[in-house]
Amino acid sequence: MNVKDLMRPCILNLAPYSTARDEYKGGDIDIFLDANESPYGDGGVNRYPDPHHLLIREKLSKIKKVAANSIFIGNGSDEAIDIIFRVFCTPSKDNIVTISPSYGMYKVSGATNDIEVREVQLEEDFSLVADNLLAATDSNTKVIFLCSPNNPSGNLLCKDEICKILSTFKGMVVVDEAYVDFCENYTSFSKDLVKYENLIVLQTLSKAWGLAGVRLGMAFASPFVVSVMNKVKYPYNVNLLTQERVARELDREADIKIYCKETIFLRLDLSKALKPLHFVEKIYPSDSNFILVKMKDADAVYNYLVNNGVIVRNRTNVAGCSGCLRISIGSSIQNREVISLLESYI
Ligand SMILES: Cc1ncc(COP(=O)(O)O)c(C=O)c1O
């Protein structure tokens, strides 16, 4: 398999937009009159941001132990998902295969790009059977999207099953690791990039790093795949304020590790407290910053919580999640409030 052959010819042949600053390769410059920017502006926002996100990629490279040229930076990992569709899938011809239930944006990005999305139901305990996914592929399947730990079920997918897909499928395999920081004793698939040239790993700063509002996501892939994804993105996809804030936040890795440990502790605390409640049927094991809880009457519990000022995610209408609410792990005070509200539910 040659990854190049999987890409849309129009993208391979694309001459990317060349930014004003890319064209000049000389020494120090004091006066910038090349990009039709304004000379008036506070804190540098009158200037276009770095289209190559050099500082952020350098810092992420050290934290994630992934070479900087194997890192794509997006306006959230949602942007990376959309770009993967645009690089590999020809509208109204190709298809992708994904798991169900899973993160909704694979389906939305498929629909906006006019790509068929084939959903393969996970087992009842949300485990992955590689052969079921492989059986759903055909010669027009360009990408398999996996999410591990999976949203909304919360569980890690079996590594051996993912490896089976990576080594058998003759297309790209995306492993979305948005919640990876909440897993204990787990090695990210980013360590396998050299082994599998068809692997793309997604991660984000929206979860463990507490930066959902800032919008920064990553894709880790071979330098070639990253270079093609970079051709397709908007030149200035990550704004200056985000780049500056993220560069500062990335120095706080030690704090983030502490928050993640706390979240894992509170996840257990919440699960333990909910287990004995008479209307709770099942709490699914979670490797994420949320738990999926099966209730006797999910709609009623959902409405009760909303009426008491707490919003959770009602997943009861999602295939395989009948009766389920997805509850994010909040602070310990928020956790306690939810527990005491549910303990008073009749
Ligand atoms: C599995 C998964 N991937 C990606 C995302 C989106 O991440 P971002 O905020 O980086 O776009 C989410 C958000 O909820 C998610 O659950």
Ligand as a Chemical Component Dictionary entry (heavy atoms), coordinates in Angstrom:
data_LIG
# 
_chem_comp.id                   LIG 
_chem_comp.type                 NON-POLYMER 
_chem_comp.pdbx_formal_charge   0 
_chem_comp.three_letter_code    LIG 
# 
loop_
_chem_comp_atom.comp_id 
_chem_comp_atom.atom_id 
_chem_comp_atom.alt_atom_id 
_chem_comp_atom.type_symbol 
_chem_comp_atom.charge 
_chem_comp_atom.model_Cartn_x 
_chem_comp_atom.model_Cartn_y 
_chem_comp_atom.model_Cartn_z 
_chem_comp_atom.pdbx_ordinal 
LIG C1 C1 C 0 -13.562 11.902 20.608 1  
LIG C2 C2 C 0 -13.468 13.341 20.350 2  
LIG N1 N1 N 0 -12.639 13.777 19.392 3  
LIG C3 C3 C 0 -12.518 15.086 19.135 4  
LIG C4 C4 C 0 -13.250 16.024 19.840 5  
LIG C5 C5 C 0 -13.128 17.467 19.461 6  
LIG O1 O1 O 0 -11.999 18.032 19.973 7  
LIG P1 P1 P 0 -11.616 19.541 19.663 8  
LIG O2 O2 O 0 -12.193 20.375 20.764 9  
LIG O3 O3 O 0 -10.125 19.524 19.669 10 
LIG O4 O4 O 0 -12.170 19.902 18.314 11 
LIG C6 C6 C 0 -14.127 15.615 20.840 12 
LIG C7 C7 C 0 -14.921 16.607 21.577 13 
LIG O5 O5 O 0 -15.770 16.340 22.375 14 
LIG C8 C8 C 0 -14.235 14.244 21.094 15 
LIG O6 O6 O 0 -15.068 13.780 22.034 16 
# 
loop_
_chem_comp_bond.comp_id 
_chem_comp_bond.atom_id_1 
_chem_comp_bond.atom_id_2 
_chem_comp_bond.value_order 
_chem_comp_bond.pdbx_ordinal 
LIG C1 C2 SING 1  
LIG C2 N1 SING 2  
LIG C2 C8 DOUB 3  
LIG N1 C3 DOUB 4  
LIG C3 C4 SING 5  
LIG C4 C5 SING 6  
LIG C4 C6 DOUB 7  
LIG C5 O1 SING 8  
LIG O1 P1 SING 9  
LIG P1 O2 DOUB 10 
LIG P1 O3 SING 11 
LIG P1 O4 SING 12 
LIG C6 C7 SING 13 
LIG C6 C8 SING 14 
LIG C7 O5 DOUB 15 
LIG C8 O6 SING 16 
# 
